[in-house]
Amino acid sequence: METKIAVIGAGAWGTTLAFLAKANGHQVRVWSRQSSSTLADVLADADIVVSAVSMKGVRPVVEQLRSLQMNKVIFVTATKGLDPSTTCTPSQIWQAAFPANSVVVLAGPNLSKEIQAGLPAATVVGSNDLEAAKLVQTLFNSSRFRVYTNDDPLGVELGGTLKNVMAIAAGTCDGLQLGTNAKAALLTRGLAEIIRIGNHWGAKTDTFYGLSGLGDLLATCNSPLSRNYQVGYGLAIGKNLTEILTNLEGTAEGVNTSQVLVHLANQQGIYIPISAQVDRLLKGEITPQAAVDSLMLRDVKPETHLSNN
């Protein structure tokens, strides 16, 4: 059956999701700030609203939608970040504004350019409303884009959000030419750090070993297509952050996420050594090599006790 889908955000990811839904025979409208149509016109009669805006655009879009009739609409959020003013995730902002509507989180190892080129990929949709997640699954699933469901939306969202900070670290590692051993150690300890944060906030461990956790971590930390990776790589070869961000195609959400994350972790006593060094690097408080040295010179300890690693 044809479903009416409105995609908010005409960047690389929003355009890709619209392309996937259209290929499955659904009616898709896309809106951005440059659109000639109003947001209300694009959303008229929509069954599904997909939000693919940057983190800073989530709250303004939500506020615009508050005045519209959004009964029975399912919201799909594909944004990866943390709100600086409230520290909420995108889905938490959507759910607070529309408590009667189902909210579905979409995340995974999804580099837009590869998907647009027709290369195979997979993703996961998480929601407290599994029927809504299953519906969204059918809208995007195809022979080249496999979609799984998950009942831990917070874990799905945090996996996609926190790996952006690790991607900055990974880009730095490659920019410094530290080798495969160092990169493998970084990603392994990075995943442990993501799990530790997620568990503290109520997400399930198993979710982080799935597509939106380990899967997205591997894709984003190993590809120059990743904007967050590009940030870390640029810093490692001597560029300044302003120059890097000016030349990026899109937003590197890990830059903002690291700042919010470190603030929260300090308040709540969560040990996040990698994220803390990334934050210091982005603020210009430490050089890339000094960040590496700081991580390598930490006290030795057991590997598997996540709460103290």
ZATI-943637 format. One record per atom (N, C-alpha, C, O): residue in one letter; y, z, x. Coordinates in pm, whole numbers, padded with zeros to 5 digits, always signed. Layout:
ZATI-943637
AYZX ...
***
This chain:
ZATI-943637
M-00120+00000+00083 M+00000+00000+00000 M+00125+00000+00087 M+00131+00067+00190 E+00225-00076+00044 E+00350-00081+00117 E+00427+00049+00097 E+00445+00096-00015 T+00472+00106+00208 T+00551+00228+00205 T+00691+00197+00254 T+00709+00118+00346 K+00790+00259+00192 K+00929+00239+00234 K+00966+00343+00340 K+00965+00463+00314 I+00998+00294+00458 I+01025+00381+00572 I+01166+00358+00622 I+01208+00244+00643 A+01240+00466+00641 A+01373+00458+00701 A+01367+00522+00839 A+01325+00637+00854 V+01408+00447+00940 V+01410+00498+01077 V+01554+00524+01117 V+01637+00434+01116 I+01582+00648+01153 I+01717+00686+01197 I+01718+00687+01350 I+01651+00769+01412 G+01794+00596+01409 G+01798+00585+01554 G+01742+00451+01598 G+01624+00423+01578 A+01828+00368+01658 A+01786+00233+01697 A+01771+00221+01848 A+01786+00112+01904 G+01740+00333+01913 G+01711+00329+02056 G+01572+00272+02080 G+01510+00218+01988 A+01523+00285+02202 A+01394+00226+02239 A+01280+00280+02153 A+01194+00203+02109 W+01277+00411+02130 W+01165+00470+02058 W+01175+00442+01909 W+01074+00410+01845 G+01294+00454+01852 G+01311+00424+01712 G+01277+00279+01681 G+01211+00251+01580 T+01320+00189+01766 T+01290+00046+01749 T+01140+00021+01758 T+01086-00061+01684 T+01074+00090+01850 T+00930+00073+01867 T+00854+00122+01745 T+00761+00055+01699 L+00891+00239+01693 L+00824+00292+01574 L+00846+00201+01453 L+00756+00181+01372 A+00965+00146+01442 A+00993+00053+01333 A+00905-00072+01347 A+00853-00123+01248 F+00890-00119+01469 F+00807-00236+01496 F+00661-00211+01457 F+00596-00298+01398 L+00610-00093+01492 L+00471-00059+01460 L+00448-00051+01310 L+00346-00099+01260 A+00542+00009+01238 A+00528+00021+01093 A+00539-00115+01025 A+00464-00144+00931 K+00630-00199+01071 K+00644-00334+01015 K+00517-00414+01036 K+00474-00488+00947 A+00457-00401+01154 A+00334-00475+01185 A+00220-00435+01092 A+00128-00513+01070 N+00227-00314+01037 N+00126-00268+00941 N+00161-00304+00797 N+00094-00261+00704 G+00267-00383+00779 G+00301-00434+00646 G+00392-00346+00563 G+00401-00365+00442 H+00459-00249+00626 H+00546-00160+00549 H+00691-00208+00552 H+00732-00282+00642 Q+00766-00166+00453 Q+00907-00202+00444 Q+00988-00103+00528 Q+00987+00017+00501 V+01056-00153+00629 V+01124-00065+00724 V+01273-00099+00733 V+01309-00216+00750 R+01356+00001+00723 R+01499-00013+00748 R+01536+00077+00864 R+01485+00189+00876 V+01625+00030+00950 V+01667+00107+01067 V+01817+00131+01061 V+01895+00041+01030 W+01856+00255+01091 W+01998+00289+01091 W+02038+00350+01224 W+01962+00428+01283 S+02156+00315+01272 S+02216+00378+01388 S+02366+00391+01362 S+02416+00342+01261 R+02436+00454+01451 R+02580+00471+01434 R+02654+00337+01436 R+02767+00328+01388 Q+02591+00234+01490 Q+02653+00102+01495 Q+02618+00015+01374 Q+02663-00099+01364 S+02536+00068+01283 S+02492-00011+01168 S+02607-00042+01074 S+02699+00038+01057 S+02602-00160+01012 S+02701-00196+00911 S+02672-00127+00779 S+02763-00103+00700 S+02545-00095+00754 S+02506-00024+00632 S+02531+00125+00647 S+02529+00179+00758 T+02553+00192+00535 T+02568+00338+00539 T+02430+00403+00550 T+02329+00342+00516 L+02428+00526+00596 L+02303+00599+00606 L+02241+00616+00467 L+02119+00607+00452 A+02324+00641+00367 A+02274+00659+00231 A+02205+00532+00181 A+02103+00541+00113 D+02261+00416+00213 D+02201+00289+00171 D+02065+00267+00236 D+01970+00222+00172 V+02057+00300+00364 V+01931+00281+00439 V+01823+00375+00386 V+01705+00340+00383 L+01863+00494+00346 L+01767+00594+00301 L+01729+00580+00154 L+01636+00645+00108 A+01799+00495+00082 A+01774+00481-00062 A+01628+00443-00090 A+01577+00346-00035 D+01563+00522-00175 D+01424+00499-00218 D+01322+00513-00105 D+01207+00470-00122 A+01359+00569+00007 A+01264+00584+00118 A+01157+00689+00086 A+01186+00794+00029 D+01034+00657+00123 D+00925+00753+00109 D+00912+00839+00234 D+00877+00957+00228 I+00942+00776+00348 I+00930+00841+00479 I+01061+00822+00554 I+01116+00712+00557 V+01112+00929+00615 V+01229+00920+00701 V+01187+00960+00841 V+01144+01073+00865 V+01201+00867+00935 V+01166+00892+01074 V+01293+00917+01154 V+01382+00831+01157 S+01303+01032+01217 S+01419+01064+01300 S+01384+01040+01446 S+01300+01109+01503 A+01451+00941+01506 A+01428+00909+01647 A+01558+00915+01724 A+01579+00839+01819 V+01646+01006+01684 V+01774+01022+01752 V+01757+01118+01870 V+01655+01187+01880 S+01856+01123+01957 S+01853+01219+02067 S+01872+01360+02012 S+01911+01378+01897 M+01843+01460+02096 M+01851+01598+02051 M+01991+01631+01999 M+02005+01700+01897 K+02094+01583+02066 K+02230+01616+02023 K+02266+01551+01890 K+02363+01591+01825 G+02190+01450+01849 G+02218+01384+01723 G+02143+01440+01605 G+02173+01404+01491 V+02047+01530+01628 V+01962+01580+01520 V+02043+01656+01416 V+02037+01624+01297 R+02117+01755+01459 R+02189+01839+01362 R+02295+01760+01283 R+02304+01778+01162 P+02374+01673+01347 P+02469+01593+01268 P+02400+01506+01163 P+02451+01491+01052 V+02285+01447+01197 V+02211+01365+01101 V+02159+01452+00986 V+02168+01413+00869 V+02105+01566+01019 V+02054+01657+00916 V+02165+01695+00819 V+02144+01699+00698 E+02283+01724+00873 E+02395+01763+00788 E+02435+01650+00694 E+02472+01675+00579 Q+02429+01525+00742 Q+02461+01411+00655 Q+02360+01398+00541 Q+02396+01363+00429 L+02233+01427+00572 L+02129+01410+00471 L+02129+01520+00365 L+02073+01502+00257 R+02190+01633+00395 R+02192+01745+00302 R+02253+01707+00166 R+02215+01760+00062 S+02349+01614+00171 S+02419+01578+00047 S+02344+01471-00033 S+02388+01435-00142 L+02233+01422+00019 L+02158+01317-00048 L+02036+01375-00121 L+01991+01486-00090 Q+01985+01302-00217 Q+01864+01342-00288 Q+01742+01304-00203 Q+01709+01186-00191 M+01677+01403-00143 M+01564+01377-00053 M+01435+01437-00106 M+01346+01472-00028 N+01423+01449-00237 N+01303+01507-00297 N+01180+01424-00265 N+01183+01301-00272 K+01072+01491-00229 K+00942+01431-00202 K+00937+01344-00076 K+00831+01290-00042 V+01049+01330-00008 V+01050+01253+00118 V+00978+01331+00227 V+00996+01452+00238 I+00899+01263+00307 I+00835+01323+00424 I+00921+01290+00546 I+00953+01174+00570 F+00958+01392+00622 F+01037+01371+00743 F+00944+01366+00864 F+00858+01453+00881 V+00962+01266+00947 V+00886+01254+01071 V+00986+01265+01185 V+01078+01183+01195 T+00969+01363+01271 T+01060+01379+01384 T+00992+01333+01512 T+00882+01377+01546 A+01061+01244+01584 A+01009+01191+01710 A+01102+01228+01826 A+01097+01165+01932 T+01185+01329+01805 T+01280+01376+01906 T+01214+01485+01991 T+01141+01569+01939 K+01242+01482+02122 K+01184+01581+02213 K+01296+01659+02282 K+01362+01607+02372 G+01317+01782+02239 G+01422+01861+02300 G+01436+01997+02235 G+01360+02032+02145 L+01534+02074+02282 L+01566+02205+02226 L+01715+02208+02199 L+01795+02165+02282 D+01753+02259+02082 D+01893+02262+02043 D+01969+02367+02126 D+01931+02484+02123 P+02073+02328+02198 P+02145+02423+02284 P+02207+02540+02209 P+02212+02652+02261 S+02254+02516+02086 S+02324+02622+02013 S+02230+02722+01947 S+02264+02840+01935 T+02112+02677+01905 T+02021+02766+01832 T+01887+02785+01903 T+01810+02873+01867 T+01859+02703+02004 T+01732+02697+02078 T+01615+02654+01990 T+01500+02670+02028 C+01645+02598+01872 C+01539+02551+01781 C+01485+02416+01828 C+01553+02342+01899 T+01362+02387+01788 T+01307+02253+01809 T+01357+02163+01696 T+01405+02213+01594 P+01348+02031+01713 P+01393+01941+01606 P+01325+01966+01472 P+01391+01966+01368 S+01193+01989+01472 S+01123+02009+01345 S+01169+02137+01277 S+01172+02143+01154 Q+01204+02238+01354 Q+01253+02363+01295 Q+01388+02341+01227 Q+01417+02402+01124 I+01470+02255+01286 I+01599+02223+01225 I+01579+02147+01094 I+01643+02177+00994 W+01489+02049+01096 W+01460+01972+00974 W+01400+02061+00865 W+01439+02051+00749 Q+01306+02146+00903 Q+01239+02229+00802 Q+01333+02332+00742 Q+01325+02362+00623 A+01423+02387+00825 A+01520+02484+00774 A+01616+02420+00674 A+01657+02483+00576 A+01651+02295+00699 A+01744+02225+00611 A+01677+02176+00483 A+01740+02169+00378 F+01547+02143+00493 F+01473+02090+00379 F+01341+02166+00363 F+01233+02111+00388 P+01349+02292+00321 P+01229+02378+00314 P+01122+02329+00217 P+01005+02364+00231 A+01160+02248+00119 A+01062+02200+00020 A+00993+02071+00064 A+00899+02026-00001 N+01040+02011+00173 N+00983+01885+00219 N+00883+01907+00332 N+00891+02005+00405 S+00788+01814+00344 S+00693+01818+00456 S+00757+01757+00579 S+00825+01655+00572 V+00735+01821+00693 V+00787+01772+00821 V+00669+01745+00914 V+00581+01829+00929 V+00668+01628+00974 V+00561+01586+01065 V+00621+01558+01202 V+00724+01491+01213 V+00557+01609+01306 V+00601+01586+01444 V+00515+01475+01505 V+00392+01479+01494 L+00579+01378+01567 L+00507+01268+01634 L+00537+01273+01783 L+00654+01268+01823 A+00433+01282+01867 A+00452+01287+02012 A+00325+01242+02082 A+00216+01247+02025 G+00340+01197+02205 G+00225+01154+02283 G+00268+01075+02404 G+00388+01060+02427 P+00173+01023+02481 P+00205+00942+02599 P+00249+00802+02556 P+00171+00707+02561 N+00375+00792+02514 N+00423+00671+02448 N+00545+00613+02518 N+00659+00637+02476 L+00524+00539+02624 L+00632+00468+02692 L+00664+00343+02611 L+00579+00255+02596 S+00784+00336+02559 S+00821+00233+02462 S+00797+00091+02513 S+00744+00007+02440 K+00835+00064+02635 K+00824-00072+02687 K+00680-00120+02692 K+00653-00237+02669 E+00587-00029+02722 E+00445-00068+02725 E+00395-00099+02584 E+00321-00196+02564 I+00435-00018+02487 I+00392-00041+02349 I+00451-00171+02296 I+00381-00248+02230 Q+00577-00196+02324 Q+00641-00319+02281 Q+00577-00442+02345 Q+00583-00552+02289 A+00518-00423+02461 A+00450-00534+02530 A+00309-00556+02477 A+00238-00646+02523 G+00268-00473+02380 G+00137-00490+02320 G+00024-00418+02391 G-00093-00442+02360 L+00057-00330+02486 L-00046-00256+02558 L-00097-00140+02471 L-00021-00084+02393 P-00225-00105+02485 P-00282+00000+02399 P-00224+00138+02430 P-00190+00168+02545 A-00212+00219+02327 A-00157+00355+02341 A-00210+00441+02228 A-00270+00391+02133 A-00188+00571+02241 A-00229+00666+02136 A-00123+00773+02123 A-00048+00799+02217 T-00118+00834+02007 T-00022+00941+01983 T-00084+01042+01888 T-00197+01024+01842 V-00010+01151+01859 V-00060+01253+01768 V+00051+01291+01671 V+00168+01301+01710 V+00014+01314+01545 V+00110+01362+01445 V+00066+01500+01401 V-00048+01520+01358 G+00156+01597+01414 G+00123+01735+01380 G+00206+01786+01265 G+00326+01757+01255 S+00143+01862+01177 S+00216+01918+01062 S+00139+02034+01002 S+00017+02042+01013 N+00213+02125+00938 N+00149+02230+00859 N+00092+02173+00730 N+00008+02236+00665 D+00138+02053+00693 D+00088+01983+00576 D-00001+01869+00626 D+00049+01761+00659 L-00131+01893+00631 L-00221+01792+00689 L-00227+01665+00607 L-00252+01557+00662 E-00205+01674+00477 E-00204+01553+00395 E-00086+01464+00433 E-00099+01342+00436 A+00027+01525+00462 A+00142+01448+00508 A+00114+01386+00644 A+00150+01271+00669 A+00049+01462+00732 A+00014+01409+00864 A-00081+01290+00853 A-00068+01192+00925 K-00177+01301+00761 K-00273+01191+00742 K-00204+01066+00688 K-00240+00954+00726 L-00106+01085+00602 L-00032+00970+00550 L+00044+00901+00662 L+00040+00779+00675 V+00114+00980+00742 V+00188+00923+00854 V+00093+00855+00953 V+00126+00751+01010 Q-00024+00912+00971 Q-00127+00852+01056 Q-00158+00710+01011 Q-00166+00619+01094 T-00176+00689+00881 T-00210+00557+00830 T-00096+00457+00845 T-00119+00337+00858 L+00027+00507+00845 L+00142+00418+00854 L+00154+00351+00990 L+00197+00236+01000 F+00116+00425+01095 F+00137+00374+01231 F+00009+00335+01303 F+00014+00263+01403 N-00106+00380+01256 N-00232+00353+01326 N-00267+00204+01322 N-00253+00138+01219 S-00314+00153+01436 S-00357+00013+01443 S-00455-00002+01557 S-00489+00096+01624 S-00502-00124+01580 S-00599-00149+01686 S-00540-00130+01825 S-00615-00118+01922 R-00408-00127+01836 R-00346-00107+01968 R-00265+00022+01977 R-00213+00057+02083 F-00254+00094+01863 F-00181+00220+01863 F-00260+00319+01779 F-00248+00322+01656 R-00340+00401+01846 R-00429+00494+01778 R-00356+00625+01752 R-00293+00681+01842 V-00364+00673+01628 V-00292+00793+01588 V-00390+00903+01546 V-00476+00881+01462 Y-00376+01021+01606 Y-00457+01138+01573 Y-00371+01238+01495 Y-00248+01233+01501 T-00436+01329+01423 T-00364+01435+01352 T-00390+01569+01419 T-00488+01587+01492 N-00300+01664+01394 N-00310+01797+01453 N-00243+01897+01359 N-00139+01867+01301 D-00302+02017+01345 D-00245+02118+01255 D-00158+02220+01328 D-00127+02326+01274 D-00118+02187+01452 D-00033+02274+01531 D+00096+02199+01567 D+00112+02157+01682 P+00187+02182+01471 P+00308+02103+01498 P+00395+02160+01609 P+00456+02084+01685 L+00400+02292+01620 L+00481+02352+01727 L+00426+02314+01864 L+00502+02280+01954 G+00293+02321+01879 G+00232+02283+02006 G+00254+02136+02039 G+00284+02101+02153 V+00240+02050+01936 V+00264+01907+01956 V+00407+01884+02003 V+00432+01805+02095 E+00500+01953+01940 E+00642+01934+01972 E+00676+01990+02109 E+00749+01926+02186 L+00625+02107+02141 L+00656+02168+02271 L+00593+02090+02386 L+00653+02080+02493 G+00473+02036+02364 G+00412+01955+02468 G+00500+01837+02505 G+00523+01810+02623 G+00549+01767+02402 G+00635+01653+02426 G+00770+01691+02483 G+00832+01612+02555 T+00817+01809+02451 T+00949+01855+02497 T+00945+01907+02640 T+01027+01867+02723 L+00852+01997+02669 L+00850+02066+02798 L+00805+01976+02913 L+00842+01999+03028 K+00726+01874+02882 K+00682+01786+02991 K+00799+01708+03050 K+00789+01660+03163 N+00911+01696+02977 N+01028+01626+03031 N+01085+01699+03152 N+01134+01636+03246 V+01079+01832+03149 V+01125+01911+03263 V+01032+01887+03382 V+01078+01873+03496 M+00901+01883+03355 M+00804+01858+03462 M+00818+01715+03518 M+00790+01692+03636 A+00861+01621+03434 A+00879+01484+03480 A+00994+01476+03581 A+00988+01396+03675 I+01096+01557+03563 I+01204+01562+03662 I+01150+01613+03795 I+01182+01560+03901 A+01066+01716+03788 A+01003+01769+03909 A+00914+01665+03974 A+00913+01652+04097 A+00839+01590+03893 A+00749+01488+03946 A+00825+01375+04013 A+00785+01326+04118 G+00935+01333+03952 G+01018+01229+04013 G+01074+01276+04147 G+01082+01198+04242 T+01111+01402+04152 T+01161+01459+04278 T+01052+01458+04384 T+01078+01425+04500 C+00932+01495+04344 C+00818+01495+04435 C+00794+01357+04495 C+00773+01344+04615 D+00797+01255+04411 D+00775+01119+04459 D+00892+01068+04541 D+00874+00996+04639 G+01014+01106+04502 G+01131+01064+04577 G+01132+01121+04718 G+01182+01058+04812 L+01077+01241+04732 L+01067+01304+04865 L+00945+01256+04943 L+00925+01292+05059 Q+00861+01173+04877 Q+00739+01119+04938 Q+00646+01231+04987 Q+00601+01231+05101 L+00620+01326+04897 L+00538+01442+04934 L+00389+01416+04923 L+00309+01498+04966 G+00350+01303+04865 G+00209+01265+04863 G+00135+01301+04736 G+00187+01370+04647 T+00011+01252+04730 T-00072+01269+04611 T-00118+01413+04591 T-00122+01461+04478 N-00151+01482+04699 N-00195+01621+04686 N-00088+01708+04622 N-00115+01787+04533 A+00036+01692+04670 A+00146+01771+04617 A+00170+01739+04470 A+00195+01828+04389 K+00162+01610+04436 K+00185+01568+04298 K+00077+01626+04205 K+00108+01673+04096 A-00047+01622+04250 A-00156+01677+04169 A-00138+01828+04149 A-00160+01878+04038 A-00099+01898+04253 A-00076+02042+04241 A+00039+02070+04146 A+00031+02162+04064 L+00145+01992+04157 L+00262+02011+04070 L+00226+01993+03923 L+00263+02075+03840 L+00154+01886+03890 L+00120+01860+03751 L+00024+01965+03695 L+00034+02003+03579 T-00068+02010+03778 T-00163+02112+03734 T-00092+02244+03704 T-00113+02305+03599 R-00007+02286+03797 R+00067+02410+03774 R+00173+02390+03665 R+00206+02484+03593 G+00224+02268+03653 G+00320+02240+03547 G+00257+02255+03410 G+00318+02310+03319 L+00133+02207+03395 L+00063+02222+03268 L+00039+02370+03238 L+00054+02413+03123 A+00001+02448+03339 A-00019+02592+03319 A+00111+02658+03272 A+00108+02747+03188 E+00223+02614+03326 E+00352+02669+03286 E+00386+02632+03141 E+00436+02715+03065 I+00358+02508+03103 I+00381+02463+02966 I+00296+02545+02868 I+00345+02588+02764 I+00170+02566+02903 I+00080+02643+02817 I+00129+02787+02804 I+00126+02845+02695 R+00175+02844+02914 R+00223+02982+02911 R+00343+02995+02817 R+00350+03089+02738 I+00436+02901+02825 I+00552+02903+02736 I+00508+02884+02591 I+00550+02957+02501 G+00423+02784+02569 G+00378+02753+02434 G+00304+02869+02369 G+00328+02900+02252 N+00216+02933+02443 N+00143+03048+02391 N+00238+03161+02353 N+00220+03228+02251 H+00340+03181+02435 H+00436+03289+02409 H+00511+03263+02279 H+00548+03357+02209 W+00533+03137+02246 W+00608+03101+02126 W+00517+03074+02006 W+00566+03039+01898 G+00385+03089+02024 G+00294+03082+01910 G+00215+02953+01897 G+00147+02934+01795 A+00220+02865+01994 A+00144+02741+01988 A+00002+02763+02041 A-00024+02858+02115 K-00089+02674+02002 K-00230+02686+02042 K-00255+02621+02178 K-00203+02513+02207 T-00336+02687+02259 T-00367+02636+02393 T-00429+02497+02386 T-00391+02408+02463 D-00525+02477+02295 D-00596+02349+02288 D-00502+02231+02268 D-00530+02121+02318 T-00393+02251+02198 T-00299+02141+02171 T-00245+02083+02302 T-00223+01963+02312 F-00223+02168+02401 F-00162+02124+02526 F-00259+02045+02614 F-00218+01983+02712 Y-00387+02048+02579 Y-00483+01964+02650 Y-00502+01830+02579 Y-00586+01749+02618 G-00422+01807+02475 G-00431+01684+02399 G-00326+01583+02439 G-00268+01591+02547 L-00302+01486+02350 L-00215+01373+02381 L-00069+01413+02403 L-00003+01359+02491 S-00020+01508+02324 S+00121+01544+02337 S+00146+01641+02452 S+00261+01664+02490 G+00041+01696+02508 G+00054+01787+02621 G+00015+01718+02750 G+00099+01657+02817 L-00112+01728+02785 L-00161+01667+02908 L-00139+01516+02909 L-00101+01459+03011 G-00164+01451+02795 G-00147+01306+02789 G-00005+01263+02819 G+00017+01176+02903 D+00091+01325+02753 D+00232+01290+02774 D+00277+01331+02914 D+00358+01262+02976 L+00224+01442+02963 L+00258+01488+03098 L+00216+01383+03202 L+00294+01350+03291 L+00094+01332+03190 L+00044+01233+03286 L+00125+01104+03281 L+00159+01046+03384 A+00155+01059+03160 A+00229+00933+03146 A+00372+00946+03200 A+00417+00862+03277 T+00440+01050+03159 T+00580+01065+03193 T+00602+01099+03340 T+00702+01060+03399 C+00509+01172+03397 C+00525+01216+03536 C+00476+01112+03637 C+00490+01131+03758 N+00419+01004+03588 N+00364+00903+03680 N+00426+00765+03660 N+00379+00668+03719 S+00529+00755+03579 S+00585+00623+03551 S+00734+00617+03576 S+00809+00703+03527 P+00780+00517+03651 P+00925+00497+03669 P+00993+00453+03540 P+01116+00445+03535 L+00915+00423+03435 L+00974+00391+03304 L+01032+00516+03238 L+01116+00506+03149 S+00987+00632+03282 S+01034+00758+03225 S+01175+00790+03276 S+01199+00790+03396 R+01266+00815+03183 R+01404+00847+03221 R+01412+00980+03295 R+01491+00995+03389 N+01330+01078+03254 N+01332+01207+03322 N+01278+01195+03464 N+01331+01257+03556 Y+01174+01115+03480 Y+01122+01086+03615 Y+01232+01023+03701 Y+01248+01059+03818 Q+01306+00931+03644 Q+01413+00863+03717 Q+01520+00961+03764 Q+01576+00945+03872 V+01548+01063+03682 V+01645+01165+03721 V+01600+01238+03847 V+01675+01250+03943 G+01476+01286+03845 G+01424+01358+03961 G+01417+01271+04085 G+01451+01315+04195 Y+01373+01147+04067 Y+01361+01055+04181 Y+01499+01027+04241 Y+01517+01026+04362 G+01597+01005+04152 G+01732+00978+04200 G+01790+01093+04278 G+01853+01073+04382 L+01769+01216+04230 L+01819+01333+04301 L+01753+01346+04438 L+01818+01384+04536 A+01625+01313+04445 A+01551+01327+04570 A+01599+01228+04678 A+01590+01258+04797 I+01650+01114+04636 I+01696+01014+04735 I+01847+01022+04756 I+01905+00932+04816 G+01909+01129+04708 G+02048+01156+04742 G+02153+01118+04641 G+02272+01132+04669 K+02114+01070+04523 K+02213+01037+04421 K+02258+01165+04351 K+02185+01264+04348 N+02379+01162+04294 N+02423+01279+04217 N+02388+01261+04071 N+02367+01149+04024 L+02382+01372+03998 L+02333+01370+03861 L+02421+01284+03770 L+02369+01211+03685 T+02551+01292+03787 T+02641+01213+03703 T+02615+01064+03719 T+02609+00991+03620 E+02599+01020+03841 E+02570+00879+03869 E+02439+00836+03806 E+02430+00728+03748 I+02337+00920+03816 I+02205+00888+03761 I+02212+00874+03610 I+02163+00776+03554 L+02272+00972+03544 L+02278+00973+03398 L+02363+00858+03344 L+02334+00804+03237 T+02466+00819+03417 T+02552+00709+03375 T+02475+00578+03371 T+02501+00493+03286 N+02381+00561+03462 N+02308+00435+03474 N+02176+00432+03399 N+02105+00332+03402 L+02141+00542+03331 L+02015+00546+03257 L+02024+00466+03127 L+02130+00461+03063 E+01914+00404+03088 E+01905+00339+02958 E+01853+00442+02856 E+01733+00450+02831 G+01943+00519+02800 G+01903+00622+02706 G+01926+00762+02761 G+01993+00780+02862 T+01869+00860+02692 T+01892+01001+02725 T+01772+01062+02797 T+01657+01042+02756 A+01799+01135+02904 A+01695+01212+02972 A+01699+01354+02914 A+01776+01438+02961 E+01617+01380+02813 E+01624+01506+02740 E+01588+01626+02827 E+01628+01739+02796 G+01514+01604+02935 G+01474+01715+03020 G+01591+01787+03085 G+01579+01905+03121 V+01704+01719+03100 V+01821+01781+03163 V+01872+01894+03076 V+01895+02005+03125 N+01890+01868+02948 N+01935+01972+02855 N+01824+02074+02830 N+01851+02195+02823 T+01700+02025+02817 T+01588+02115+02786 T+01571+02222+02892 T+01545+02338+02859 S+01586+02185+03019 S+01566+02282+03127 S+01664+02398+03117 S+01628+02513+03141 Q+01787+02367+03082 Q+01889+02471+03071 Q+01858+02568+02957 Q+01866+02689+02973 V+01824+02512+02840 V+01791+02596+02724 V+01665+02677+02752 V+01657+02796+02719 L+01566+02612+02812 L+01438+02677+02841 L+01455+02795+02935 L+01399+02902+02911 V+01530+02777+03042 V+01550+02886+03139 V+01624+03002+03073 V+01592+03119+03099 H+01721+02971+02989 H+01793+03077+02917 H+01698+03159+02830 H+01701+03282+02832 L+01612+03089+02754 L+01516+03158+02668 L+01415+03237+02749 L+01384+03352+02717 A+01364+03176+02855 A+01261+03241+02937 A+01315+03369+03001 A+01244+03469+03010 N+01439+03365+03045 N+01499+03484+03105 N+01514+03595+03001 N+01494+03713+03032 Q+01549+03558+02879 Q+01564+03657+02772 Q+01430+03720+02735 Q+01423+03840+02706 Q+01324+03637+02736 Q+01195+03680+02685 Q+01095+03719+02794 Q+00982+03756+02763 G+01135+03709+02920 G+01049+03750+03029 G+00931+03657+03053 G+00823+03702+03090 I+00951+03527+03034 I+00846+03428+03059 I+00862+03374+03201 I+00971+03335+03242 Y+00753+03373+03276 Y+00757+03329+03416 Y+00747+03176+03421 Y+00644+03119+03385 I+00854+03110+03466 I+00857+02963+03469 I+00912+02914+03604 I+01023+02860+03609 P+00838+02931+03712 P+00891+02898+03845 P+00930+02751+03862 P+01032+02723+03925 I+00852+02659+03808 I+00885+02517+03826 I+01010+02481+03747 I+01102+02419+03801 S+01013+02518+03621 S+01129+02488+03537 S+01256+02551+03594 S+01363+02491+03588 A+01244+02671+03649 A+01360+02740+03705 A+01417+02663+03823 A+01538+02653+03838 Q+01328+02609+03908 Q+01375+02532+04023 Q+01436+02399+03979 Q+01534+02352+04038 V+01379+02338+03875 V+01437+02215+03822 V+01577+02242+03770 V+01668+02163+03794 D+01596+02351+03700 D+01726+02386+03646 D+01828+02407+03758 D+01941+02361+03749 R+01788+02476+03862 R+01877+02499+03977 R+01912+02368+04046 R+02025+02348+04091 L+01814+02279+04055 L+01836+02149+04117 L+01938+02068+04036 L+02029+02008+04093 L+01923+02068+03904 L+02014+01993+03818 L+02156+02049+03822 L+02253+01975+03807 K+02168+02178+03844 K+02300+02242+03852 K+02363+02228+03990 K+02477+02269+04010 G+02289+02171+04084 G+02341+02154+04220 G+02338+02280+04302 G+02406+02289+04405 E+02260+02379+04259 E+02253+02507+04332 E+02154+02502+04447 E+02153+02592+04531 I+02072+02399+04451 I+01965+02392+04549 I+01933+02245+04577 I+01948+02160+04489 T+01888+02214+04699 T+01850+02077+04732 T+01706+02052+04688 T+01632+02147+04667 P+01666+01926+04674 P+01527+01897+04638 P+01426+01960+04734 P+01326+02017+04690 Q+01452+01951+04862 Q+01358+02008+04960 Q+01354+02160+04951 Q+01248+02221+04967 A+01469+02222+04927 A+01473+02368+04914 A+01396+02413+04790 A+01334+02519+04791 A+01401+02333+04684 A+01325+02366+04562 A+01176+02365+04592 A+01103+02453+04548 V+01131+02265+04667 V+00990+02256+04706 V+00952+02376+04791 V+00848+02439+04768 D+01034+02409+04888 D+01006+02522+04977 D+00995+02652+04897 D+00908+02734+04924 S+01082+02668+04801 S+01080+02790+04720 S+00950+02803+04642 S+00895+02913+04631 L+00901+02692+04588 L+00775+02695+04513 L+00656+02720+04604 L+00562+02791+04566 M+00659+02664+04723 M+00546+02679+04815 M+00539+02817+04878 M+00431+02860+04920 L+00651+02887+04883 L+00654+03017+04951 L+00641+03135+04855 L+00662+03250+04895 R+00608+03108+04729 R+00586+03217+04635 R+00464+03300+04675 R+00378+03253+04750 D+00457+03422+04626 D+00342+03507+04655 D+00214+03442+04605 D+00213+03381+04497 V+00107+03453+04682 V-00022+03399+04640 V-00081+03487+04531 V-00056+03608+04526 K-00161+03425+04443 K-00216+03498+04328 K-00334+03420+04272 K-00358+03307+04315 P-00409+03477+04177 P-00519+03404+04114 P-00468+03282+04038 P-00353+03280+03994 E-00553+03181+04024 E-00513+03058+03957 E-00512+03071+03805 E-00421+03019+03740 T-00611+03138+03747 T-00639+03123+03606 T-00568+03220+03513 T-00575+03203+03392 H-00499+03320+03563 H-00432+03415+03475 H-00295+03359+03439 H-00198+03380+03512 L-00287+03286+03327 L-00167+03209+03294 L-00042+03293+03280 L+00068+03244+03308 S-00055+03417+03238 S+00065+03495+03211 S+00138+03536+03337 S+00254+03577+03329 N+00077+03526+03452 N+00142+03570+03576 N+00135+03464+03686 N+00130+03498+03805 N+00136+03337+03648 N+00129+03232+03749 N+00257+03153+03758 N+00267+03061+03839 
***
